């Protein structure tokens, strides 16, 4: 339980710092995505320009069709690489924010336990049942949060393994699919 204004001020400072950290980590992630998108856009323009020049130099319809066909696989490889980079950036940013959230949750849980302990010390005789009920409710809520965290981590691991498997299935440039 909050005993004085210094504790309240410290709690507010900690929350502000956590919010500031989360905001900066989010901005870092957005900056990385923006940089990746600019690089992809530049590369796309350069490749399209080069492809247009090459196609303009085609002598007949067959060579034009061959050039168009050859350009498909590199685009698939580039898209797969782009998607992998986007996933890496968002995954890393999400992991940092989750770590920050876990830390904040642990601190909040510590404060709740401290408040319950303070309440138990000052509670009138005969209120032990209420204190036990509150402790049980908090314990159950913590168990539920732990279960959700475990399920979320499993889902993330499954998504990562699926992405890795999908990435391996993209045919490398210039090679035929098995």
C-alpha positions as CSV (number, residue, x, y, z in Angstrom):
1,X,0.0,0.0,0.0
2,X,1.2,3.5,-0.7
3,X,2.4,4.9,2.7
4,X,3.4,8.4,1.7
5,X,3.8,10.9,-1.1
6,X,7.4,9.9,-1.8
7,X,6.3,6.4,-2.7
8,X,3.6,7.7,-4.9
9,X,6.0,10.1,-6.6
10,X,8.5,7.2,-7.1
11,X,5.8,5.0,-8.6
12,X,4.8,7.8,-11.0
13,X,8.5,8.3,-12.0
14,X,8.9,4.6,-12.6
15,X,5.7,4.5,-14.8
16,X,6.9,7.5,-16.7
17,X,10.3,6.0,-17.3
18,X,8.7,2.7,-18.5
19,X,6.4,4.6,-20.9
20,X,9.4,6.6,-22.2
21,X,11.4,3.5,-22.8
22,X,8.5,1.7,-24.5
23,X,7.9,4.8,-26.7
24,X,11.6,4.9,-27.8
25,X,11.7,1.2,-28.5
26,X,8.6,1.5,-30.7
27,X,10.1,4.5,-32.5
28,X,13.3,2.6,-33.1
29,X,11.3,-0.3,-34.6
30,X,9.4,2.2,-36.9
31,X,12.6,3.7,-38.0
32,X,14.1,0.3,-38.9
33,X,10.9,-0.5,-40.9
34,X,11.0,2.9,-42.7
35,X,14.6,2.4,-43.6
36,X,13.9,-1.1,-44.9
37,X,11.0,0.2,-47.0
38,X,13.1,3.0,-48.5
39,X,15.9,0.5,-49.4
40,X,13.3,-1.8,-50.9
41,X,11.7,1.1,-52.9
42,X,15.1,2.3,-54.2
43,X,16.1,-1.3,-55.2
44,X,12.7,-1.8,-56.9
45,X,13.0,1.4,-58.9
46,X,16.6,0.5,-60.0
47,X,15.6,-3.0,-61.0
48,X,12.5,-1.9,-62.8
49,X,14.6,0.7,-64.8
50,X,17.2,-1.9,-65.7
51,X,14.5,-4.4,-66.6
52,X,12.7,-1.9,-68.9
53,X,16.1,-1.1,-70.6
54,X,16.7,-4.8,-71.1
55,X,13.2,-5.4,-72.5
56,X,13.5,-2.4,-74.9
57,X,16.6,-4.1,-76.3
58,X,14.7,-7.3,-77.0
59,X,14.8,-8.2,-80.7
60,X,11.7,-10.3,-80.9
61,X,8.7,-11.6,-78.9
62,X,10.4,-14.8,-77.8
63,X,13.4,-13.0,-76.2
64,X,10.9,-10.5,-74.6
65,X,9.0,-13.4,-73.1
66,X,12.2,-15.1,-71.9
67,X,13.3,-11.9,-70.2
68,X,9.9,-11.5,-68.5
69,X,10.0,-15.2,-67.3
70,X,13.5,-14.8,-65.9
71,X,12.5,-11.8,-63.8
72,X,9.9,-13.7,-61.8
73,X,12.1,-15.8,-59.5
74,X,14.4,-13.0,-58.4
75,X,11.3,-11.0,-57.3
76,X,10.0,-14.0,-55.3
77,X,13.4,-14.2,-53.6
78,X,13.4,-10.5,-52.9
79,X,9.9,-10.6,-51.5
80,X,10.9,-13.5,-49.2
81,X,13.9,-11.6,-48.0
82,X,11.9,-8.5,-47.4
83,X,9.2,-10.4,-45.5
84,X,12.0,-12.0,-43.4
85,X,13.5,-8.6,-42.5
86,X,10.1,-7.2,-41.6
87,X,9.4,-10.2,-39.4
88,X,12.9,-9.8,-37.7
89,X,12.4,-6.1,-37.0
90,X,8.8,-6.5,-35.6
91,X,9.8,-9.6,-33.6
92,X,12.8,-7.9,-32.0
93,X,10.7,-4.8,-31.2
94,X,7.9,-6.9,-29.8
95,X,10.3,-8.9,-27.7
96,X,11.8,-5.8,-26.2
97,X,8.4,-4.4,-25.4
98,X,7.3,-7.7,-23.9
99,X,10.4,-7.7,-21.7
100,X,9.6,-4.2,-20.6
101,X,6.0,-5.3,-19.9
102,X,7.1,-8.3,-17.9
103,X,9.3,-6.1,-15.8
104,X,6.5,-3.6,-15.2
105,X,4.1,-6.5,-14.3
106,X,6.6,-7.9,-11.8
107,X,7.0,-4.5,-10.1
108,X,3.2,-4.0,-10.0
109,X,2.7,-7.5,-8.6
110,X,5.3,-6.7,-5.9
111,X,3.4,-3.6,-5.0
112,X,0.1,-5.5,-4.8
113,X,1.7,-8.1,-2.5
114,X,3.1,-5.3,-0.4
115,X,-0.3,-3.6,-0.2
116,X,-1.9,-6.9,0.9
117,X,0.7,-7.5,3.5
118,X,0.2,-3.9,4.9
119,X,-3.6,-4.4,4.8
120,X,-3.2,-7.7,6.7
121,X,-1.1,-6.1,9.4
122,X,-3.7,-3.3,10.0
123,X,-6.9,-5.3,9.4
124,X,-9.2,-5.8,12.4
125,X,-9.5,-9.1,14.1
126,X,-11.8,-11.5,12.2
127,X,-11.0,-10.3,8.7
128,X,-8.4,-13.1,8.0
129,X,-10.9,-14.7,5.6
130,X,-11.1,-11.6,3.5
131,X,-7.3,-11.3,3.4
132,X,-7.0,-14.9,2.4
133,X,-9.7,-14.4,-0.3
134,X,-7.7,-11.4,-1.7
135,X,-4.4,-13.4,-1.6
136,X,-6.1,-16.3,-3.4
137,X,-7.6,-14.0,-6.1
138,X,-4.2,-12.4,-6.7
139,X,-2.6,-15.8,-6.9
140,X,-5.2,-17.0,-9.4
141,X,-4.8,-13.9,-11.5
142,X,-1.0,-14.4,-11.6
143,X,-1.5,-18.0,-12.6
144,X,-3.8,-17.0,-15.4
145,X,-1.3,-14.3,-16.6
146,X,1.5,-17.0,-16.6
147,X,-0.7,-19.3,-18.6
148,X,-1.4,-16.6,-21.2
149,X,2.3,-15.8,-21.4
150,X,3.3,-19.4,-21.9
151,X,0.6,-19.8,-24.6
152,X,1.8,-16.6,-26.3
153,X,5.4,-17.8,-26.3
154,X,4.4,-21.1,-27.8
155,X,2.5,-19.3,-30.5
156,X,5.4,-17.1,-31.3
157,X,7.8,-20.1,-31.5
158,X,5.4,-21.9,-33.8
159,X,5.1,-18.8,-36.0
160,X,8.9,-18.5,-36.1
161,X,9.3,-22.1,-37.1
162,X,6.7,-21.8,-39.8
163,X,8.4,-18.7,-41.2
164,X,11.7,-20.5,-41.2
165,X,10.2,-23.5,-43.0
166,X,8.5,-21.2,-45.5
167,X,11.7,-19.4,-46.1
168,X,13.6,-22.6,-46.8
169,X,10.9,-23.6,-49.4
170,X,11.6,-20.5,-51.5
171,X,13.6,-21.6,-54.5
172,X,17.0,-19.9,-54.7
173,X,17.6,-17.7,-57.8
174,X,18.5,-19.6,-60.9
175,X,17.7,-23.1,-59.4
176,X,14.8,-25.3,-60.2
177,X,12.4,-26.5,-57.5
178,X,12.9,-30.0,-56.3
